[in-house]
Amino acid sequence: MTHSQLQSITEPRPNPKRVLVLGCTGMVGRSWIELLQQSKIDCTGVSRPQFDLMNPDSITRCITDQFDLVVNAAAWTDVDGAESDEAGATRANAFAVEEIAKRCATINATLITYSTDYVFAGDASSPYSIDAPINPINAYGRSKATGESKLAQSSASHILIRTSWVYAPWGVNFVRTIHNLAKTKDNLRVVNDQQGRPTSAQHLAHSSFALFTAGAHGIWHLTDEDECTWFDLASEVVRYARFQCTVTPCGSDEYPRPAARPAYSTLDISDSIKLVGPLGTWQTHLHEALDALIG
Ligand SMILES: NC(=O)c1ccc[n+]([C@@H]2O[C@H](COP(=O)([O-])OP(=O)(O)OC[C@H]3O[C@@H](n4cnc5c(N)ncnc54)[C@H](OP(=O)(O)O)[C@@H]3O)[C@@H](O)[C@H]2O)c1
């Protein structure tokens, strides 16, 4: 499909009247709830066991016609775990998305849902545009790619946002892991052969909302600006937090994992910047998250 078939912009949307956030316990879900509460927009968050991606009945029960915007921040996010249960990951990341989209179409609500840089093979040398060929190299990427095509076939009004390397001052993420390890360790070896774009969950919620109000439809890429390797990101965590820990670069072969990781997964965010303005650098957003973490 061409770029203009995948993405469009219509009239700016007014603020939604009532928003449902699926997966409100996750990094992105919690950020959405914070944003909506700060903006004084009526919102409801649901998570397991009340809302379960594996249970289609719970999808129908939770997505009622009082909502005009549904944010799906729930997903199977265990990349390595997906290798040993691809059917489970596909149920959560594709078949549930299909159900959610069907339900949103029925109640006439707009759906915002998230996908990943891992739908791409990672063998490019310049940022992936929204119409770059999909070719995932692991089970999680395949499950999200199937979710993307299920959504494209649905009649729901939607914004599908691909993002990457998400971190927040809470939840399970690389930034918190490095911050915890660097407190007590003298040396950390961190992979320097995977390049991408870190993304602050809090800024992601803000920029996603900005895409919504600006009238975006279809596929969009949202991350922080600039790019780096995991080694660069870890080094900046340690430097900013002033830990006495040395960070040494190494290759991915030192940390064999069940799921292959793309070597280069930088998303082209230029369309989003054009529509909603600068997204802010990963360094600036990282410092904000670390300030919140340090307290
Ligand atoms: N994290 C990243 O680096 C990254 C990168 C690219 C794209 N994304 C995408 O961004 C979106 C948001 O992810 P995140 O970073 O906020 O991940 P997260 O912090 O791991 O949150 C995942 C959320 O999904 C919920 N969930 C998992 N399985 C569920 C199920 N069977 N039924 C209902 N809820 C379930 C979790 O609930 P519990 O609290 O019950 O576990 C949690 O609320 C996802 O679509 C993800 O694929 C994330």
The ligand as a MOL file (V3000), in Angstrom:
LIG
                    3D

  0  0  0     0  0            999 V3000
M  V30 BEGIN CTAB
M  V30 COUNTS 48 52 0 0 0
M  V30 BEGIN ATOM
M  V30 1 N 7.4820 -1.4730 25.8280 0
M  V30 2 C 8.0520 -1.2510 24.6550 0
M  V30 3 O 9.2850 -1.0990 24.5380 0
M  V30 4 C 7.2160 -1.1650 23.4080 0
M  V30 5 C 7.8440 -1.0040 22.1660 0
M  V30 6 C 7.0640 -0.9320 21.0100 0
M  V30 7 C 5.6870 -1.0230 21.0970 0
M  V30 8 N 5.1010 -1.1810 22.3170 0 CHG=1
M  V30 9 C 3.6450 -1.3020 22.3610 0
M  V30 10 O 3.1200 -0.2580 23.1640 0
M  V30 11 C 1.9000 -0.6840 23.7700 0
M  V30 12 C 1.9200 -0.3960 25.2660 0
M  V30 13 O 2.8980 -1.2280 25.8750 0
M  V30 14 P 3.6620 -0.8230 27.2220 0
M  V30 15 O 5.0340 -0.4110 26.8160 0
M  V30 16 O 2.8380 0.1100 28.0340 0 CHG=-1
M  V30 17 O 3.7670 -2.2590 27.8710 0
M  V30 18 P 3.5790 -2.7590 29.3730 0
M  V30 19 O 4.0870 -1.7280 30.3260 0
M  V30 20 O 4.1750 -4.1320 29.3640 0
M  V30 21 O 2.0030 -2.8560 29.5480 0
M  V30 22 C 1.2610 -3.8640 28.9280 0
M  V30 23 C -0.1670 -3.7560 29.4040 0
M  V30 24 O -0.8930 -4.8050 28.7570 0
M  V30 25 C -1.6230 -5.5040 29.7580 0
M  V30 26 N -1.8620 -6.8840 29.3700 0
M  V30 27 C -0.9640 -7.8530 29.0760 0
M  V30 28 N -1.6240 -8.9970 28.7630 0
M  V30 29 C -2.9500 -8.7300 28.8910 0
M  V30 30 C -4.1360 -9.4960 28.7160 0
M  V30 31 N -4.1020 -10.7780 28.3670 0
M  V30 32 N -5.3150 -8.8950 28.9100 0
M  V30 33 C -5.3970 -7.5900 29.2840 0
M  V30 34 N -4.3120 -6.8210 29.4770 0
M  V30 35 C -3.1020 -7.3820 29.2720 0
M  V30 36 C -0.7610 -5.4170 31.0070 0
M  V30 37 O -1.5720 -5.6960 32.1180 0
M  V30 38 P -1.0730 -6.4350 33.4580 0
M  V30 39 O -0.7220 -5.3260 34.4010 0
M  V30 40 O -2.2420 -7.2460 33.8720 0
M  V30 41 O 0.1220 -7.2800 33.0600 0
M  V30 42 C -0.3510 -3.9580 30.9070 0
M  V30 43 O -1.3900 -3.1240 31.3590 0
M  V30 44 C 1.7510 -2.1650 23.4220 0
M  V30 45 O 0.9230 -2.3060 22.2920 0
M  V30 46 C 3.1620 -2.5730 23.0320 0
M  V30 47 O 3.1840 -3.6870 22.1480 0
M  V30 48 C 5.8240 -1.2440 23.4660 0
M  V30 END ATOM
M  V30 BEGIN BOND
M  V30 1 1 1 2
M  V30 2 2 2 3
M  V30 3 1 2 4
M  V30 4 1 4 5
M  V30 5 2 4 48
M  V30 6 2 5 6
M  V30 7 1 6 7
M  V30 8 2 7 8
M  V30 9 1 8 9
M  V30 10 1 8 48
M  V30 11 1 9 10
M  V30 12 1 9 46
M  V30 13 1 10 11
M  V30 14 1 11 12
M  V30 15 1 11 44
M  V30 16 1 12 13
M  V30 17 1 13 14
M  V30 18 2 14 15
M  V30 19 1 14 16
M  V30 20 1 14 17
M  V30 21 1 17 18
M  V30 22 2 18 19
M  V30 23 1 18 20
M  V30 24 1 18 21
M  V30 25 1 21 22
M  V30 26 1 22 23
M  V30 27 1 23 24
M  V30 28 1 23 42
M  V30 29 1 24 25
M  V30 30 1 25 26
M  V30 31 1 25 36
M  V30 32 1 26 27
M  V30 33 1 26 35
M  V30 34 2 27 28
M  V30 35 1 28 29
M  V30 36 1 29 30
M  V30 37 2 29 35
M  V30 38 1 30 31
M  V30 39 2 30 32
M  V30 40 1 32 33
M  V30 41 2 33 34
M  V30 42 1 34 35
M  V30 43 1 36 37
M  V30 44 1 36 42
M  V30 45 1 37 38
M  V30 46 2 38 39
M  V30 47 1 38 40
M  V30 48 1 38 41
M  V30 49 1 42 43
M  V30 50 1 44 45
M  V30 51 1 44 46
M  V30 52 1 46 47
M  V30 END BOND
M  V30 END CTAB
M  END
